[in-house]
């Protein structure tokens, strides 16, 4: 089941079914929006967690570098 975090401008959707916990999305985020979860999920991985959504600029680097298509950034309607 995907987790969706939204703010007035962007929404970040993380699909834990596809996530392998590699941390690439966290590493490439220029604004430190994501962090590694501090507890294992049911699949035994540490998935990303949205730390500071207000810092997100919608650059989509996390989405573009994710080889498993586990994260998506979308612009929310106003």
Residue pairs with C-beta under 8 A, 6 or more apart in sequence:
1 16
1 17
2 13
2 14
2 15
2 16
2 17
3 13
3 14
3 16
4 11
4 12
4 13
4 14
5 11
5 12
5 13
5 14
5 50
5 53
6 12
6 53
6 76
7 53
7 54
7 56
7 76
8 76
8 78
9 56
9 58
9 75
9 76
10 53
10 56
10 58
10 73
10 74
10 75
10 76
11 73
11 74
11 75
11 76
12 33
12 50
12 53
12 56
12 62
12 71
12 72
12 73
13 71
13 72
13 73
13 74
14 47
14 48
14 50
14 70
14 71
15 69
15 70
15 71
15 72
16 41
16 43
16 47
16 70
17 70
18 68
18 69
18 70
19 45
19 47
19 48
19 68
19 70
19 71
20 45
20 68
20 70
21 36
21 45
21 46
21 47
22 67
22 68
23 36
23 48
24 62
24 65
24 66
24 67
25 34
25 48
25 62
25 63
25 65
25 66
25 70
25 71
26 34
26 35
26 36
26 48
26 62
28 61
28 62
28 65
29 61
29 62
30 59
30 61
31 52
31 55
31 56
31 57
31 59
32 51
32 52
32 55
33 50
33 51
33 52
33 53
33 55
33 56
33 62
34 48
34 49
34 50
34 51
34 62
35 48
35 49
35 51
36 46
36 47
36 48
36 49
37 46
37 47
37 48
37 49
38 46
39 46
40 46
41 47
48 62
48 71
56 73
58 73
58 75
59 73
60 73
62 71
62 73
63 71
63 72
63 73
